[in-house]
Amino acid sequence: MTQGEILFELEGQPPRVIKAGDALFEPGGDVIHYQGANNRPNAQSQLVVTMFAPPGTPVLTVVSAEELAERRHLRVTQPG
């Protein structure tokens, strides 16, 4: 994080706040990234992301509503 703070949620982990100066690692593979949202309503947040993937492989895959429902039990925080 280079500025501000974000609310970050990864499958199998509780949401946590990442603040300016913090670093984070997000594993590749079969893990859903649920949110990475600005945690400061009146301030800008900024982070630098570096993603690696083998040639020809997408670095981002959008998860279908059906898969989200099937994996709901893996999410620590259950949406309303």
VOSE-932629 format. One record per residue: x, y, z of N, C-alpha, C, O in turn; residue number from 1. Coordinates in steps of 0.001 Angstrom, whole numbers, plus 500000, padded with zeros to 6 digits. Atoms other than C-alpha are relative to their C-alpha. Layout:
<nodes>
+--------+--------+--------+--------+--------+--------+--------+--------+--------+--------+--------+--------+-----+
!    npx !    npy !    npz !   capx !   capy !   capz !    cpx !    cpy !    cpz !    opx !    opy !    opz !   i !
+--------+--------+--------+--------+--------+--------+--------+--------+--------+--------+--------+--------+-----+
!      X !      Y !      Z !      X !      Y !      Z !      X !      Y !      Z !      X !      Y !      Z ! NUM !
...
+--------+--------+--------+--------+--------+--------+--------+--------+--------+--------+--------+--------+-----+
</nodes>
This chain:
<nodes>
+--------+--------+--------+--------+--------+--------+--------+--------+--------+--------+--------+--------+-----+
!    npx !    npy !    npz !   capx !   capy !   capz !    cpx !    cpy !    cpz !    opx !    opy !    opz !   i !
+--------+--------+--------+--------+--------+--------+--------+--------+--------+--------+--------+--------+-----+
! 500852 ! 498828 ! 500000 ! 500000 ! 500000 ! 500000 ! 500896 ! 501233 ! 500000 ! 501811 ! 501362 ! 500814 !   1 !
! 499216 ! 498770 ! 500054 ! 501396 ! 503348 ! 499025 ! 499261 ! 501190 ! 500617 ! 499872 ! 502210 ! 500937 !   2 !
! 500794 ! 498899 ! 499447 ! 498556 ! 505501 ! 500359 ! 498674 ! 499463 ! 500521 ! 498080 ! 498575 ! 499910 !   3 !
! 501318 ! 500353 ! 499478 ! 495445 ! 505146 ! 502530 ! 499937 ! 498604 ! 500581 ! 500909 ! 498105 ! 501148 !   4 !
! 500191 ! 501366 ! 499506 ! 494031 ! 501759 ! 503455 ! 498852 ! 499337 ! 499249 ! 497920 ! 500001 ! 498796 !   5 !
! 501060 ! 500760 ! 500654 ! 491910 ! 499008 ! 501927 ! 499519 ! 498891 ! 500923 ! 500255 ! 498415 ! 501788 !   6 !
! 500559 ! 501173 ! 499340 ! 489631 ! 496328 ! 503308 ! 500199 ! 498849 ! 499027 ! 499697 ! 498887 ! 497903 !   7 !
! 499583 ! 501100 ! 500869 ! 490977 ! 493058 ! 501895 ! 499426 ! 498702 ! 500538 ! 499547 ! 498410 ! 501727 !   8 !
! 500567 ! 501286 ! 499574 ! 489206 ! 489691 ! 501980 ! 500336 ! 498914 ! 498988 ! 500039 ! 499031 ! 497800 !   9 !
! 499599 ! 501146 ! 500801 ! 490565 ! 486409 ! 500665 ! 499312 ! 498763 ! 500557 ! 499150 ! 498642 ! 501772 !  10 !
! 500683 ! 501226 ! 499586 ! 488791 ! 483040 ! 500778 ! 500767 ! 499284 ! 501115 ! 501977 ! 499078 ! 501022 !  11 !
! 499409 ! 500726 ! 498882 ! 489418 ! 481223 ! 504070 ! 500614 ! 500886 ! 501062 ! 501098 ! 500387 ! 502078 !  12 !
! 499424 ! 499057 ! 499038 ! 490597 ! 484380 ! 505875 ! 498977 ! 501074 ! 500341 ! 498161 ! 501438 ! 499495 !  13 !
! 500902 ! 498897 ! 499672 ! 488705 ! 487068 ! 507770 ! 500442 ! 501277 ! 499283 ! 501623 ! 501422 ! 498966 !  14 !
! 499609 ! 498721 ! 500595 ! 488620 ! 490543 ! 506200 ! 501017 ! 500698 ! 500901 ! 500950 ! 500602 ! 502126 !  15 !
! 499014 ! 499258 ! 499216 ! 491561 ! 492683 ! 507260 ! 500315 ! 501310 ! 499297 ! 500143 ! 501441 ! 498085 !  16 !
! 499658 ! 498691 ! 500538 ! 492680 ! 496265 ! 506799 ! 501492 ! 500016 ! 499675 ! 502327 ! 499676 ! 500514 !  17 !
! 498626 ! 499827 ! 500443 ! 495864 ! 496851 ! 504811 ! 500240 ! 501506 ! 499936 ! 499508 ! 502224 ! 499254 !  18 !
! 499735 ! 498562 ! 499908 ! 497398 ! 500277 ! 505550 ! 501250 ! 500384 ! 499217 ! 502075 ! 499535 ! 498880 !  19 !
! 498829 ! 499482 ! 500711 ! 499942 ! 502476 ! 503775 ! 501270 ! 499490 ! 500676 ! 501407 ! 499564 ! 501897 !  20 !
! 498755 ! 500565 ! 499484 ! 503374 ! 500888 ! 504169 ! 499947 ! 498495 ! 500156 ! 500990 ! 497845 ! 500227 !  21 !
! 500151 ! 501454 ! 499878 ! 501958 ! 497352 ! 504502 ! 500185 ! 499336 ! 498633 ! 499997 ! 499955 ! 497585 !  22 !
! 499920 ! 500821 ! 501210 ! 502592 ! 494602 ! 501972 ! 499080 ! 498806 ! 500191 ! 498767 ! 498439 ! 501324 !  23 !
! 500820 ! 501203 ! 499893 ! 500421 ! 491602 ! 501189 ! 500358 ! 499062 ! 498868 ! 500873 ! 499474 ! 497829 !  24 !
! 499788 ! 501032 ! 501011 ! 500708 ! 488369 ! 499270 ! 498675 ! 499299 ! 499788 ! 498017 ! 498881 ! 500741 !  25 !
! 501226 ! 500720 ! 500341 ! 497780 ! 486827 ! 497479 ! 500400 ! 498786 ! 499168 ! 500930 ! 498942 ! 498068 !  26 !
! 499580 ! 501189 ! 500739 ! 498354 ! 483218 ! 496417 ! 499225 ! 499847 ! 498694 ! 498074 ! 500269 ! 498588 !  27 !
! 500686 ! 500298 ! 501248 ! 497526 ! 482173 ! 492899 ! 499220 ! 498707 ! 500146 ! 499191 ! 498099 ! 501216 !  28 !
! 500711 ! 501272 ! 499967 ! 495416 ! 479204 ! 492010 ! 498543 ! 500148 ! 500366 ! 497906 ! 501155 ! 500058 !  29 !
! 501428 ! 500133 ! 499745 ! 492017 ! 478210 ! 493287 ! 499584 ! 500655 ! 501314 ! 499101 ! 499976 ! 502220 !  30 !
! 500380 ! 499230 ! 498812 ! 491404 ! 480942 ! 495894 ! 499248 ! 501236 ! 499515 ! 499702 ! 501929 ! 498605 !  31 !
! 500804 ! 498846 ! 500413 ! 488704 ! 483602 ! 495606 ! 500402 ! 501233 ! 500800 ! 500501 ! 501197 ! 502027 !  32 !
! 499751 ! 498684 ! 499405 ! 489582 ! 487236 ! 496278 ! 498634 ! 500688 ! 500026 ! 498103 ! 501071 ! 498984 !  33 !
! 501359 ! 499459 ! 499883 ! 486293 ! 488618 ! 497630 ! 499934 ! 501510 ! 499929 ! 499038 ! 502066 ! 499293 !  34 !
! 500064 ! 498546 ! 500058 ! 487102 ! 492250 ! 498145 ! 501355 ! 500627 ! 500259 ! 502204 ! 500083 ! 500966 !  35 !
! 498866 ! 499119 ! 499780 ! 489755 ! 494904 ! 498034 ! 499451 ! 501399 ! 499802 ! 499563 ! 501967 ! 498716 !  36 !
! 500741 ! 498744 ! 500109 ! 487875 ! 498111 ! 498765 ! 500641 ! 501098 ! 500835 ! 501230 ! 500833 ! 501883 !  37 !
! 499514 ! 498862 ! 499231 ! 488883 ! 501572 ! 499896 ! 499323 ! 499989 ! 501366 ! 498096 ! 499933 ! 501451 !  38 !
! 500534 ! 500048 ! 498640 ! 488453 ! 501565 ! 503673 ! 499857 ! 501388 ! 500616 ! 499480 ! 501511 ! 501781 !  39 !
! 500083 ! 498628 ! 499494 ! 488519 ! 505355 ! 504035 ! 499051 ! 500788 ! 499105 ! 499416 ! 501154 ! 497988 !  40 !
! 501009 ! 499373 ! 500854 ! 485347 ! 507036 ! 502764 ! 500349 ! 501406 ! 499516 ! 499837 ! 501841 ! 498485 !  41 !
! 499691 ! 498624 ! 500372 ! 486857 ! 510530 ! 502624 ! 501444 ! 500190 ! 499558 ! 501944 ! 501314 ! 499548 !  42 !
! 498603 ! 499902 ! 500422 ! 490371 ! 509735 ! 501396 ! 500278 ! 498977 ! 498903 ! 499625 ! 497937 ! 498815 !  43 !
! 499597 ! 500891 ! 501082 ! 492020 ! 508139 ! 498401 ! 500947 ! 498928 ! 500525 ! 501752 ! 499186 ! 501420 !  44 !
! 499064 ! 501081 ! 499692 ! 493807 ! 504795 ! 498681 ! 500670 ! 499567 ! 498708 ! 500092 ! 499661 ! 497625 !  45 !
! 499232 ! 500384 ! 501186 ! 496477 ! 503503 ! 496339 ! 500915 ! 498837 ! 500344 ! 501544 ! 498824 ! 501402 !  46 !
! 499075 ! 501103 ! 499809 ! 498388 ! 500265 ! 495980 ! 500622 ! 499626 ! 498670 ! 500073 ! 499918 ! 497607 !  47 !
! 499303 ! 500475 ! 501187 ! 500849 ! 498769 ! 493534 ! 499860 ! 498489 ! 499969 ! 500124 ! 497816 ! 500966 !  48 !
! 500225 ! 501440 ! 500145 ! 500070 ! 495283 ! 492219 ! 500917 ! 499461 ! 498911 ! 501028 ! 500047 ! 497834 !  49 !
! 499220 ! 500729 ! 500997 ! 502418 ! 492903 ! 490418 ! 499427 ! 498596 ! 499923 ! 499343 ! 497898 ! 500933 !  50 !
! 500606 ! 501323 ! 500181 ! 500843 ! 489760 ! 488963 ! 500854 ! 499191 ! 499026 ! 501341 ! 499709 ! 498021 !  51 !
! 499235 ! 500904 ! 500855 ! 502630 ! 486774 ! 487455 ! 499107 ! 498849 ! 499563 ! 498300 ! 498347 ! 500345 !  52 !
! 500724 ! 501164 ! 500520 ! 501160 ! 484047 ! 485258 ! 500795 ! 499440 ! 498826 ! 501489 ! 500180 ! 498129 !  53 !
! 499342 ! 500581 ! 501171 ! 502509 ! 481607 ! 482701 ! 499453 ! 500632 ! 498717 ! 498299 ! 501062 ! 498687 !  54 !
! 500478 ! 499433 ! 501266 ! 502294 ! 482867 ! 479102 ! 498700 ! 499329 ! 499542 ! 498556 ! 498108 ! 499608 !  55 !
! 501270 ! 500514 ! 500500 ! 498793 ! 482504 ! 477684 ! 498976 ! 499673 ! 501070 ! 497875 ! 499221 ! 500756 !  56 !
! 500905 ! 500289 ! 498892 ! 497211 ! 482109 ! 481122 ! 499433 ! 501311 ! 500542 ! 500197 ! 502246 ! 500785 !  57 !
! 500554 ! 498758 ! 499445 ! 494777 ! 484759 ! 482415 ! 500449 ! 500203 ! 501450 ! 500580 ! 499240 ! 502205 !  58 !
! 499639 ! 499707 ! 498609 ! 495822 ! 486511 ! 485636 ! 498759 ! 500225 ! 500851 ! 498845 ! 500280 ! 502078 !  59 !
! 501251 ! 499764 ! 499289 ! 492185 ! 487101 ! 486553 ! 498902 ! 499157 ! 499365 ! 498749 ! 499139 ! 498144 !  60 !
! 501145 ! 500777 ! 500461 ! 489180 ! 484784 ! 486293 ! 498785 ! 500427 ! 500805 ! 498791 ! 500350 ! 502033 !  61 !
! 501230 ! 499595 ! 499320 ! 485700 ! 486064 ! 487097 ! 499238 ! 498739 ! 500402 ! 499038 ! 497834 ! 499592 !  62 !
! 500697 ! 501169 ! 499457 ! 483821 ! 483592 ! 489301 ! 498499 ! 500162 ! 499776 ! 497947 ! 501238 ! 500007 !  63 !
! 501442 ! 499952 ! 500254 ! 480226 ! 482745 ! 488379 ! 499215 ! 500011 ! 501310 ! 499734 ! 499633 ! 502360 !  64 !
! 500874 ! 500009 ! 498824 ! 477330 ! 483178 ! 490791 ! 499825 ! 498582 ! 500534 ! 499726 ! 498378 ! 501744 !  65 !
! 500151 ! 501398 ! 499582 ! 476967 ! 479392 ! 490847 ! 501209 ! 499524 ! 500807 ! 501057 ! 498870 ! 501839 !  66 !
! 498796 ! 500412 ! 499266 ! 480584 ! 478838 ! 491908 ! 500090 ! 500705 ! 501350 ! 500494 ! 500099 ! 502342 !  67 !
! 500016 ! 499289 ! 498714 ! 480284 ! 481531 ! 494583 ! 499080 ! 499297 ! 500989 ! 499426 ! 499136 ! 502159 !  68 !
! 500952 ! 500695 ! 499128 ! 477246 ! 479717 ! 495975 ! 500569 ! 498668 ! 500479 ! 500410 ! 498314 ! 501647 !  69 !
! 499411 ! 501293 ! 499630 ! 479065 ! 476352 ! 495937 ! 501122 ! 500144 ! 501026 ! 501345 ! 499244 ! 501837 !  70 !
! 498842 ! 499800 ! 499121 ! 482047 ! 477821 ! 497808 ! 499683 ! 500880 ! 501205 ! 500588 ! 501245 ! 501955 !  71 !
! 500394 ! 499098 ! 498917 ! 480086 ! 479943 ! 500288 ! 500534 ! 499542 ! 501356 ! 500907 ! 500372 ! 502185 !  72 !
! 499533 ! 500533 ! 498710 ! 481127 ! 477651 ! 503165 ! 501481 ! 500290 ! 500259 ! 501938 ! 500161 ! 501394 !  73 !
! 498575 ! 499700 ! 499846 ! 484785 ! 478626 ! 502554 ! 500258 ! 501458 ! 500377 ! 501382 ! 501829 ! 500713 !  74 !
! 499851 ! 498577 ! 499683 ! 484145 ! 482326 ! 503189 ! 499826 ! 500199 ! 501499 ! 498838 ! 499752 ! 502082 !  75 !
! 500045 ! 499784 ! 498550 ! 484889 ! 483414 ! 506758 ! 498851 ! 500927 ! 500361 ! 498108 ! 500651 ! 501303 !  76 !
! 501084 ! 499051 ! 499762 ! 482497 ! 486389 ! 506620 ! 498875 ! 499698 ! 499027 ! 499079 ! 499736 ! 497813 !  77 !
! 501139 ! 500309 ! 500858 ! 479069 ! 485483 ! 505297 ! 499241 ! 501281 ! 499675 ! 498831 ! 502004 ! 500583 !  78 !
! 500758 ! 498799 ! 500361 ! 477361 ! 488254 ! 503319 ! 498551 ! 499886 ! 500459 ! 497986 ! 498794 ! 500525 !  79 !
! 501368 ! 499907 ! 499513 ! 473946 ! 489403 ! 504586 ! 499073 ! 499156 ! 499259 ! 497880 ! 499134 ! 499562 !  80 !
+--------+--------+--------+--------+--------+--------+--------+--------+--------+--------+--------+--------+-----+
</nodes>
